[in-house]
Every structure is written in structure tokens, then in C-alpha cells.
Amino acid sequence: MTKIRILWADDEIDLLKPHIIFLEDKNYEVVAATSGSEALDLIDEQRFDIVFLDENMPGLSGLETLNSIKSAKPSLPVIMITKSEEESIMEDAIGAKISDYLIKPVNPNQILLTLKKHLDTARLVSEKTTIGYQQAFRNIGMSLHNNMTFEEWDDVYKKLIYWELELDKSNDSGMAEILDAQKVEANQLFSKYVEENYMDWLNGDEDAPLMSHNVFKEKVSPLITPDSTTFLIVIDNLRLDQWQILKPQIEEMFWVDKEETYMSILPTTTQYARNALFAGLLPADIEKLYPKLWMNDEDEGGKNLHEPELIATQLKRLGKETKFAYNKVLNPNYGRKVVSELSNQMNNAFNVIVYNFIDMLSHARTDTDIIKELAEDESAYRSLTLSWFDRSPLKEALKVMSEKKAKVIITTDHGSIQVKEPSKIIGDKTVNSNLRYKQGKNLSYEEDDVFAITKPAQAFLPKVNVSQTFVFAKSDKFFAYPNNYNYYVNYYKNTFQHGGISMEEMMVPIIQLSPK
């Protein structure tokens, strides 16, 4: 095993000989320097894992040496050792990005603790995470085989996300594989749970979870008041794990008042789920009451062109008729335009902003090689989402909303899942192209792989013809036609898709924020 190499710069290094012997007995290698200039020469010639640097040396001072070290080796950890507790010295050192500081006289155990803190942290955190998930694995597994309620499924899903994010920070690929396997099992059982209960939920079951068509009435409408401004931000395709990685940045601007989960309707696509969210109605009811505002799969043209009109109809039904602004952001330039207009929108009681970036990212992940490389797995997909948000007009918009004391609700219409397993399906040329759900007549499919609805009206889905069936892929399945099967499977495997049944697609966040 390679020894940890320490550079210790102190003009009284001879007095530290006992400390050096102690560290060498602990299998560390210590190289001594008696001045800042000598330390910089050694750093230029050799590799070190960490530097102990005396603050008060003749010639180059500790702070001057520190600045030169950070210019040459920005990632090299430096521990400042000083006789003084003067606040200005510490502020200068911290401003120059020291990793830590110690006050003389130091004892060997202090030095050892500091080394472990700064060099072994990643390993120790990784080990602790692995042990923690090993303990949680059994409890999650036991829960999965109970007859769980929606609230219990919500708890299990959040635990899986928690451990997924924790294991992202560790290097234990074996444990990550175990978690992936447990997520697959969870999604298989979740699909069964949805299949057994979905029709009851839509037809008046008192234990039904909050679903797309009730979200606005239950969670948005109560916050719309004449004496304040409320923004509803719908981030298309935002998953619960993606919300968790965005949350720390948003908490810099807002208090998180409520953090809840609701169930997207099927199909988990923008056409169905977001129209239901904005209309406050299930798809068949939208088609019946507002036929000019609904487009079926086989109709030509955009399927979400009437969102402002649907919002207006719902506000009217809820007795919340008020002036509101609606914006759909499809590119950064329009996003910046929206930011510039926020001051005017503060005069409205209610405003809606739809952000399509994550949905476009998932589609680009399918069609663009460079995005496939950048988002090759779940962890990278989350990281790319965070990178986008950090530089996006949406973050700027949220800053303005916080400064102007607006209330904000962040939610989505559905999530997406990384598909792994193909499922063969046969249909005629009128069948829709989505990989996670199909609807049409005379469909032939693998029954165990799907949740089939043969009577669409009972699920409040539009019915185009007498023999129409909807089928939804379960867990991480995706539909593939027998023609060109291998090419099709290789092209779409491991892409992010939506439309079917999985925790990632159906269990989505709704967040209520108030400005700090």
C-alpha cells in the first residue's frame, strides 16, 4: 500500500521531531522543509498528499506560501499551524482556501485526527454508507412484501432514493448493483400495486392517492389569493431524485414549507398527465367538455397547445377567476425573457411557468450520442440536471421571485425511467410511437409485461374505436416490434422513457416554497 506523503514546513522543524517519528510509526511519510521557499521547491519537484504549513516563518510568510501553493496546486490540502488566534489571520487563511488550521502547541493525536479527517473522509464515509445500506436493505426488502399503502410506497421510494444518492458519493460499485436490483424488485411490485388499484382510484376509492387531475384543486388553488402572488412552476419530467439534488440550491432562496408526492395518471406523458393537471379533469372528461382543447394520439399537431385555456377553465370552476400569465420555456433565450418580465407578473395573483428542459434532455439522451455519453447512467443524469439548473434562467427567476416575496409551487407532470428490458408487441400502423405505452386495436403483447386496459372509458381515457386497448409497460420494460428487433433494442436500451408504470414515472414531487 502506498504511503501517505506529508510535507511539513516549519522554521523550527527540529522541535517537531517527536511528531514526525510518531507519524512515521503510523506508516506516514513526512518530508520536512524549514522555509516557505523550500516548501514551494519541494512541491514543484515531488508529489504530496497534504501540507502542514507554519503561519509564522521568516522570509516567505505562511500566508504568502499558502497563496503560491494554491496557485500551483489548487486541490492540494493545506493545514495551517499558527501560534496566533487573531481573527484577521484566520480570515486571510480561510479566504485562501486552507483545509483546516491548528493552534500551537499541537499534539500528535491532533495531527493524526486532522490527517484522517482530510485524507480518510471519503473512505470512511464510503464504508459508513455501505454499512448503512446493508442494514437498510433488509428493512426495505421486508416492507416491499407487505400490502403497502401509497404513503408506505412513498416512504420506500424515498428511502431508495436516499441510499442511491448516498452511494453515488462512495466507490462501492458492488453495493450500488445490489441497490439497482432492489429498485428493479420494488418497481415490479409497484407495477402490481398500480395494476390492482388504478381503476378503483379513478372511480371514487376513498383511499386513492392524490393524482394529476386533483393536484391543482388541492395544492395550488388554496394558495391563490388577491393580496399575494403565487407562481406555479411545472418542470416537465422532474423526478423525485432530481428534486432532491436541486433542493439545496433552492433552499438558499426559499423555505421548503411542504414536500409531498402525488401519483401521475396513465399514460405518464405530457399529453395526458399535464393536460389533466392543468384542466383538473381526466382525459376523457377534457375531450367531452372541451373537445376543441383535446388532441388524441392519432390527431396531427401538438398535443399540449391549449394549456392556458385549460388553466382558465379550471380557475373558473374553482371560483378563482383572475388574471394570470402563462409561459412555456423551451430555450434559454425565452427563459431570460421570462425573467425580465417577472416584475410585471408580480401584479398578478397567479402565474404559470412550464420548463421543458429535463424532458428535452431525456429525448436528447435517446437521439444524441454526446448526451448519451454525458448521461450514461442515473447518477450522470442527475448530475447533468444539476449542472443545467445551476446555470439556467430558472434559477435566476427563482431568485427574483424570492426577492419579491412571491409564493412558489414546484411540481411536474410525470417522471421517466431508464429502460432495460424489451417486450415484444405487434400492432398496425396506426399504433402510437411511445415506447412505454401503446394504444390501438388488435394489439398483441406479452401479458405479464403490461397493464392492459381493454375498456378505456373505465379509466377515463378517450376511446377512438370499439376495439381500442391501452397497454402500459411495467417496471423497466420498453416495447419493441419484431421487425428489426435487435437494432431497435440496441438503440433504445438504457434510454430514459416515460408513459408507463414505475415509481420514477408515477410518484412525482410537489413542493410548496415561501421566500426567505
Beta strands, then each sheet from edge to edge (+ up, - down):
strand 1: 4-9
strand 2: 28-33
strand 3: 50-54
strand 4: 78-82
strand 5: 100-103
strand 6: 230-235
strand 7: 254-263
strand 8: 324-329
strand 9: 350-355
strand 10: 407-411
strand 11: 417-418
strand 12: 421-426
strand 13: 437-441
strand 14: 444-445
strand 15: 450-453
strand 16: 468-473
strand 17: 477-480
strand 18: 496-497
strand 19: 507-515
sheet 1: 2+ 1+ 3+ 4+ 5+
sheet 2: 7+ 19- 10+ 6+ 9+ 8+
sheet 3: 11+ 18-
sheet 4: 14+ 12- 17-
sheet 5: 13+ 16- 15+
end
